[in-house]
Amino acid sequence: MNADLDLRKLRYFAAVADTLSFGRAAERLRIAQPVLSRQIRALEQELGMQLFVRDTRGTELTDNGRVLLAEARSLLASAAAVRRRVAIAARGQDVFTVGFMPGLTVTDAVRGFRRGAPSVEVRVMRTGWEEQVAVLHDGRADVSYLREPFDGAGVRTVVLHEESRVVMLPTGHPLTSDDHVTMEDLGSEVLLQDPAAVPEWSAAQPVRAALQGSAARKSRTVEEKLELVAGGAGIAILPLSTARFYRRPDVTFRAVTDLAPTAVHLAWEASRTSERITAFVDAAQAVATPR
C-alpha cells in the first residue's frame, strides 16, 4: 500500500463498499456519481488492483477489495481520532473521555483519577455493545469499559473484575419459581439480543440462533430488551450488575448456573502512549471489586 494513500479516496471506497452501490454512495457523499467512479478508478490504478466487480447483478467487492476495506476502516478511524484530539487541543481544552457500558459505574475510578489530575475535564459517555471498542478507534473516548465478547484488535486491555450472568424473564414466568435455571431450561425461549453476545447460546442452538439473529438486532439497548421481555416476547442474558441497575417490577432475573462468569475490561488504543491513560488504568484497578 502506498505511503501517500489518499484518505479521501479511501472514504469514497468505503462508502461504495458499505452500500455496494455507486449511486447510493454518491448520494451519501454528496458528490456526482461520475466523480465517484473516477476516484475509484484512480484508486485502483494507484494500487494496481481491481476493487469492485460491476455487472448486471450489481456491485461486489473483489477479494482485494475486502482486504482493503478492513485496512481502510482502521485508517479512517485513526484519522478521525487524530482530528478530534487536535481539535480539542486547538480549543485549549484538557479533556479525558471515559466510555462505559450499561450497568457499570465509573464514579470511583473518575474520582481517583481526578485527585491526581485536578485540572483535567473528565467526560463520560455511555456506549453500546456494538460501539464499545469503536469509540477508542475513532477518538471519541480515551479509555472504554468493555463487556465480553468484543474485538480486541488494535486495543490493549486489563481485566477489572468478573461477574455472573443472569436471565431476564417476565414476572410470573414459570421459570421464576426456581432460584436458578440452566441453559437447557431456556431451550424453548426466544433470545432478544444478538446471539453473538451470548456465544453459549449459539453453540447450544446454532440453527435457532441463526434464525433469531437478524430480528434480535432490532433491540439494541437494554431498555428496549427489557420492554420486550416484560411484554413476553422472549428473554435476555445480561451481566448481574446490569440486571440490578435496571430493576423493574415486571421483569425478574434468575442465575444461570451453567453460564461462566463474564469479565469487565478496561481498554485503550494500543498505539497510544499516554500518562493520563496509565493514571486512569491505575485508578480503575485500585477500586475494582468482584461482582
C-alpha positions as CSV (number, residue, x, y, z in Angstrom):
1,M,0.0,0.0,0.0
2,N,1.4,3.4,-1.0
3,A,2.6,5.6,1.9
4,D,0.8,8.6,0.5
5,L,-2.5,6.8,0.1
6,D,-5.3,9.4,-0.3
7,L,-7.7,9.3,2.7
8,R,-10.4,11.0,0.6
9,K,-10.2,8.2,-1.9
10,L,-10.4,5.7,0.9
11,R,-13.5,7.4,2.3
12,Y,-15.1,7.1,-1.2
13,F,-14.1,3.5,-1.5
14,A,-15.6,2.7,2.0
15,A,-18.8,4.3,1.1
16,V,-19.2,2.2,-2.1
17,A,-18.2,-0.9,-0.2
18,D,-20.8,-0.2,2.5
19,T,-23.6,0.4,0.1
20,L,-22.5,-1.8,-2.8
21,S,-23.9,0.9,-5.0
22,F,-22.1,3.8,-6.7
23,G,-25.4,5.7,-6.9
24,R,-26.2,5.4,-3.2
25,A,-22.6,6.1,-2.2
26,A,-22.5,9.2,-4.3
27,E,-25.7,10.5,-2.6
28,R,-24.2,9.7,0.9
29,L,-21.0,11.6,-0.1
30,R,-22.9,14.4,-1.8
31,I,-20.9,14.2,-4.9
32,A,-21.8,13.4,-8.5
33,Q,-21.7,9.7,-9.4
34,P,-19.2,10.2,-12.4
35,V,-16.8,11.9,-10.0
36,L,-17.0,9.0,-7.6
37,S,-16.4,6.5,-10.3
38,R,-13.3,8.4,-11.5
39,Q,-11.9,8.5,-8.0
40,I,-12.4,4.7,-7.5
41,R,-10.7,4.0,-10.8
42,A,-7.9,6.3,-9.8
43,L,-7.5,4.4,-6.5
44,E,-7.5,1.1,-8.4
45,Q,-4.8,2.4,-10.7
46,E,-2.7,3.6,-7.7
47,L,-2.9,0.2,-6.0
48,G,-2.6,-1.8,-9.2
49,M,-5.6,-4.0,-8.4
50,Q,-9.4,-4.2,-9.1
51,L,-11.5,-3.4,-6.0
52,F,-15.0,-3.9,-7.4
53,V,-16.8,-6.0,-9.9
54,R,-19.7,-4.3,-11.6
55,D,-22.2,-6.3,-13.7
56,T,-25.9,-6.6,-14.3
57,R,-26.4,-8.1,-10.9
58,G,-24.9,-5.1,-9.1
59,T,-21.6,-4.1,-7.5
60,E,-19.5,-6.6,-5.5
61,L,-16.1,-6.3,-3.7
62,T,-13.3,-8.4,-5.0
63,D,-11.1,-10.4,-2.7
64,N,-8.5,-7.5,-2.8
65,G,-11.4,-5.1,-2.1
66,R,-12.3,-7.0,1.0
67,V,-8.8,-6.8,2.3
68,L,-8.6,-3.1,1.6
69,L,-11.9,-2.5,3.3
70,A,-10.6,-3.9,6.6
71,E,-7.5,-1.8,6.4
72,A,-9.5,1.3,5.3
73,R,-11.8,1.2,8.3
74,S,-8.8,1.2,10.6
75,L,-7.0,4.0,8.8
76,L,-10.2,6.2,8.6
77,A,-11.0,5.7,12.3
78,S,-7.4,6.6,13.2
79,A,-7.6,9.7,11.1
80,A,-10.9,10.7,12.7
81,A,-9.3,10.2,16.2
82,V,-6.3,12.4,15.3
83,R,-8.7,15.2,14.1
84,R,-10.7,15.0,17.3
85,R,-7.7,15.2,19.6
86,V,-6.1,18.0,17.6
87,A,-9.3,20.0,17.6
88,I,-9.7,19.6,21.3
89,A,-6.1,20.8,21.8
90,A,-6.6,23.7,19.5
91,R,-9.5,24.9,21.6
92,G,-7.2,24.9,24.6
93,Q,-9.2,22.1,26.3
94,D,-7.7,19.4,28.6
95,V,-10.3,16.7,28.2
96,F,-10.2,13.0,29.1
97,T,-13.2,10.9,28.0
98,V,-14.3,7.6,29.5
99,G,-16.7,5.2,27.7
100,F,-18.7,2.7,29.7
101,M,-21.3,0.0,29.1
102,P,-24.8,-0.1,30.7
103,G,-24.8,-1.2,34.3
104,L,-21.2,-0.2,35.0
105,T,-20.4,2.6,37.4
106,V,-17.2,4.5,36.8
107,T,-17.6,7.2,39.5
108,D,-14.9,5.9,41.9
109,A,-12.3,5.5,39.2
110,V,-13.0,9.0,37.9
111,R,-12.7,10.4,41.4
112,G,-9.4,8.6,41.9
113,F,-8.1,9.9,38.6
114,R,-9.2,13.5,39.3
115,R,-7.2,13.5,42.6
116,G,-4.0,13.2,40.5
117,A,-5.1,15.5,37.6
118,P,-7.5,18.1,39.1
119,S,-7.2,20.4,36.1
120,V,-8.4,17.8,33.6
121,E,-12.0,17.9,32.5
122,V,-13.3,14.3,32.7
123,R,-16.2,13.4,30.4
124,V,-18.1,10.1,30.4
125,M,-20.1,8.6,27.6
126,R,-22.4,5.6,27.6
127,T,-21.6,3.1,24.9
128,G,-23.4,0.0,23.4
129,W,-22.1,-3.4,22.7
130,E,-21.5,-2.7,19.0
131,E,-19.6,0.6,19.6
132,Q,-17.7,-0.1,22.9
133,V,-14.4,-0.6,21.0
134,A,-15.2,1.7,18.1
135,V,-15.2,4.8,20.4
136,L,-11.5,4.1,21.0
137,H,-10.5,3.7,17.4
138,D,-12.3,6.9,16.2
139,G,-11.1,9.0,19.2
140,R,-14.5,9.6,20.9
141,A,-13.1,8.1,24.1
142,D,-9.6,7.8,25.6
143,V,-10.5,4.6,27.6
144,S,-13.5,2.4,27.5
145,Y,-15.0,-0.2,29.9
146,L,-15.8,-3.3,27.8
147,R,-18.1,-6.2,28.3
148,E,-17.3,-9.6,26.6
149,P,-17.3,-10.6,23.9
150,F,-15.5,-7.8,21.9
151,D,-13.0,-7.5,19.1
152,G,-9.7,-6.8,20.8
153,A,-7.7,-6.0,17.6
154,G,-5.8,-2.7,18.0
155,V,-6.5,-2.2,21.7
156,R,-4.8,-3.1,25.0
157,T,-6.9,-4.2,27.9
158,V,-6.8,-5.1,31.6
159,V,-9.4,-7.2,33.4
160,L,-11.0,-5.3,36.2
161,H,-13.4,-7.9,37.6
162,E,-15.7,-10.8,36.7
163,E,-19.4,-11.1,37.3
164,S,-22.1,-13.7,36.8
165,R,-24.7,-13.6,34.1
166,V,-28.5,-13.9,34.6
167,V,-31.5,-14.4,32.5
168,M,-34.2,-11.7,32.4
169,L,-37.7,-13.1,32.5
170,P,-41.2,-11.6,32.6
171,T,-42.5,-11.6,36.2
172,G,-44.7,-14.6,36.5
173,H,-42.8,-16.7,34.0
174,P,-42.8,-20.4,35.1
175,L,-39.0,-20.4,35.5
176,T,-39.2,-17.7,38.1
177,S,-40.4,-20.3,40.6
178,D,-36.8,-21.5,40.8
179,D,-33.8,-19.7,42.3
180,H,-31.7,-20.6,39.3
181,V,-32.0,-22.1,35.8
182,T,-29.8,-23.8,33.3
183,M,-29.3,-23.3,29.6
184,E,-31.3,-26.4,28.9
185,D,-34.3,-24.8,30.8
186,L,-34.1,-21.9,28.4
187,G,-34.1,-24.1,25.2
188,S,-37.6,-23.2,24.1
189,E,-37.2,-19.4,24.7
190,V,-36.6,-16.6,22.2
191,L,-33.4,-14.7,22.8
192,L,-34.0,-11.0,22.3
193,Q,-30.4,-10.0,21.5
194,D,-27.7,-10.7,19.0
195,P,-26.7,-14.4,19.7
196,A,-23.1,-13.3,19.2
197,A,-23.4,-11.6,22.6
198,V,-24.1,-15.0,24.2
199,P,-21.7,-17.4,22.5
200,E,-23.0,-20.3,24.6
201,W,-26.5,-19.8,23.2
202,S,-25.2,-20.1,19.6
203,A,-23.1,-23.2,20.5
204,A,-26.1,-24.9,22.1
205,Q,-28.7,-23.9,19.5
206,P,-26.9,-22.9,16.3
207,V,-29.9,-23.1,14.0
208,R,-32.3,-21.2,16.2
209,A,-29.6,-18.7,17.0
210,A,-29.0,-18.0,13.3
211,L,-32.8,-17.6,12.7
212,Q,-33.2,-15.2,15.7
213,G,-30.0,-13.2,15.0
214,S,-31.4,-10.7,12.4
215,A,-34.6,-10.0,14.4
216,A,-32.7,-9.7,17.7
217,R,-30.5,-6.9,16.4
218,K,-33.6,-4.6,16.3
219,S,-33.5,-4.3,20.1
220,R,-30.2,-2.6,20.6
221,T,-30.4,-1.0,24.1
222,V,-31.0,-2.6,27.5
223,E,-34.2,-0.6,27.9
224,E,-35.6,-2.0,24.6
225,K,-34.7,-5.5,25.5
226,L,-36.4,-5.2,28.9
227,E,-39.6,-3.8,27.4
228,L,-39.7,-6.8,25.1
229,V,-39.0,-9.2,28.0
230,A,-41.8,-7.6,30.1
231,G,-44.2,-8.0,27.2
232,G,-43.5,-11.7,27.0
233,A,-41.6,-11.6,23.6
234,G,-38.6,-13.5,24.9
235,I,-35.6,-13.4,27.3
236,A,-32.3,-11.7,27.5
237,I,-29.0,-12.7,29.1
238,L,-27.3,-9.9,31.0
239,P,-24.5,-9.3,33.5
240,L,-25.7,-9.3,37.1
241,S,-24.7,-5.6,37.6
242,T,-26.8,-4.6,34.6
243,A,-29.8,-6.6,35.9
244,R,-29.5,-4.9,39.3
245,F,-29.2,-1.5,37.8
246,Y,-32.3,-1.8,35.6
247,R,-34.6,-3.4,38.2
248,R,-38.3,-3.1,37.3
249,P,-41.4,-4.8,38.8
250,D,-42.5,-6.6,35.6
251,V,-39.1,-8.2,35.0
252,T,-37.4,-10.8,37.1
253,F,-33.9,-12.2,36.8
254,R,-32.5,-15.6,37.8
255,A,-29.0,-17.0,37.9
256,V,-28.0,-19.3,35.0
257,T,-25.8,-22.0,36.7
258,D,-24.0,-23.3,33.6
259,L,-23.0,-19.9,32.2
260,A,-19.4,-19.0,33.0
261,P,-18.8,-15.5,34.5
262,T,-18.2,-12.6,32.2
263,A,-15.3,-10.2,32.6
264,V,-15.3,-6.4,32.6
265,H,-12.2,-5.0,30.8
266,L,-10.7,-1.5,30.6
267,A,-9.3,-0.8,27.2
268,W,-7.4,1.9,25.3
269,E,-5.8,2.2,21.8
270,A,-2.7,0.0,21.6
271,S,-0.8,2.7,19.6
272,R,-1.3,5.4,22.2
273,T,1.3,6.2,24.9
274,S,-0.2,8.5,27.5
275,E,0.5,9.2,31.1
276,R,-3.2,10.1,31.5
277,I,-4.3,6.7,30.3
278,T,-1.8,5.0,32.7
279,A,-3.1,7.1,35.5
280,F,-6.7,6.2,34.8
281,V,-5.9,2.5,34.5
282,D,-4.2,2.6,37.9
283,A,-7.2,4.4,39.4
284,A,-9.7,1.9,37.9
285,Q,-7.7,-1.1,39.1
286,A,-7.5,0.4,42.6
287,V,-11.3,0.4,43.0
288,A,-12.1,-2.7,41.0
289,T,-14.1,-5.3,43.0
290,P,-15.6,-8.6,42.0
291,R,-19.4,-8.6,41.4
